[in-house]
Amino acid sequence: MPFTIASSVTFEEDIKKSRFQAIAAVVENEQQVKDFLAENKDLSTTHQCWAWKIGHHVRFNDDGEPSGTAGRPILATIEGNELSNVIVLVNRWYGGVKLGTGGLVRAYGGCAGQCLLLAEKIELIEKKEVQFSCLFNEWAILQYELLHQHIEYQESYTEIGVVVLARLQIHQIEPLKLKLQDVSRGREKLHVCDD
């Protein structure tokens, strides 16, 4: 059973005069990864190494450290904690003492690990994207349903009505499907988008 973290956490430590700072955050798609990295860009650092995992998709970056000494150990820590939908960024401010490849692996992986120990792990609830259309006079009822169920959605307007893209937990799909058929008198169908 995969887990994610409840909220962002940070951890800092000094290793042989270098300062390491890990930041872990929840991400659900690659755009959120890009936004997180842009928000946390710090030009004062020597290296900003990171790894993320969303479902079966993983990426990591050594940001100038020797290959395999930073991003991969961070990713190993994420996977070792059975986490998904998580990014961990480890900033390093070089202190003048070289750590060697083994020391770098221990420093980056260890700092990421300590950071994730501070995070509250929660069960990852799988969500699916769905799309549906409705007429203007039906939208208020359906919008109330989405808000009441705390469902994220985006609406766009056409000449005859509203097109809605929403992210639902698996157990919310069937009730919304029935509500849509009821409100539209069977005219509209809920389409589940493929991953």
Salt bridges, closest charged atoms under 4 A:
GLU12 OE1 - ARG19 NH1 2.90
GLU28 OE1 - ARG167 NH2 3.14
GLU65 OE1 - HIS47 NE2 3.65
GLU65 OE2 - ARG92 NH1 2.90
GLU79 OE2 - LYS53 NZ 3.96
GLU126 OE2 - LYS128 NZ 3.87
GLU138 OE1 - ARG187 NH2 2.82
GLU152 OE2 - LYS127 NZ 2.90
GLU174 OE1 - LYS177 NZ 3.97
GLU188 OE2 - ARG187 NE 3.29
ASP195 OD2 - LYS128 NZ 3.70
